[in-house]
Amino acid sequence: MNNEVEALKNIKRQETPPFLFTRIEQRIKNLENDYISFQGVLRFGAVAMLIAIINIVAINQNLNAENKYSKQETTQEKNLVEALEMNTSNQLYYE
């Protein structure tokens, strides 16, 4: 244990390069400047909401168009089946 303490007493102070402290301070200031502003966050959120709303509207219009087309298709199919006097039942045998 005494040998270790004696070894620690032999440690010499290291000379630091000039302006080291100012370099460290400048790096700290640069880190403080690397933040995102509140306005930037608000702009990003507004753009994201706008894109989401546009997507929802586009999908909703597409679904409405598909429903309208499928309703027209079913009425056309029913008219064709009635015109050709086809049987729409899947019953193969009449019992």
N, C-alpha and C positions, 0 to 999 in steps of 0.2 A: 504494500500500500504506500509506503514511504517512497519507494522507487517511482511510483506513478506520479506522486506529488512533486518530486524533484524533477521529473521529466517535464511536467507542466510549467515549472518555474523557468525552464530554459526556453520557452516559447518566446519569440521576439515579435514585436509589433510590425505588421506589414505596411509598407508604404503604399498609399493609394495614388492612382494616377490623378493628375490635376483635372478639375472640373467634373469629377465623378458625381459629386452630390448634385450639381446642376443638371447633369444628364438624367439622373434618377428623377429629379423634380419635373423635368420636361416630359419624361415618359408618363408620369402620373397625371400631368395636365392633359396629355394627349388621350389617355384612357378616359378622363372625365369628359372630353369632348366627343367621344364616340357613343353617344346615346341617341335614341330615336325620339324625336320631338312628339309632343302630344298631337300637334296638327298632322304630322305624318301618319300617326296611328289612326286618326279620324278619317283622313283621306283614304287610307287603305280599307278601312271598314266600310266607308260609303261606296267605294268601287266594288267591293265584294258583295255588299247588299244589292247593288244595282245589277250585277251579273246574275245573282241568285234570282232576283225578281224577273229578269228577262228570261231566264231558263224556265221558271215556273210558268210564265205566261205562254211561252212557246210550246211547252209540253201540254198545257191545258188546251190550247187551240188545236194541237195535233190530235189529242184524244177526242175532242168534240167533233172534229172533221171525220175521224174514223167511225165514231158512233153514228153520225149522220149518213155516211156512206153505207155502213152495214145495215141501217134501217131501210134505206132505199133498195139495197140489194135484196133484202128479205122480201120486201113487197113485190119486187120484180120477179123473184123466184116463185112466190105464191101465185102470181098472175100467170106465169108460164105453166106451172103445174095444173092449175085450173083449166087453162086453155087446152092443154093436151090431155085432160081428164086422166091424169096419172094418180095412182094410189100412193099416198104419203105414209101409209102404215108399213111397219116392218114385219107384220104378221105374214108368215108364209102359207099357213094352212088355215082355212076357215072352219072352225069346229063349232 
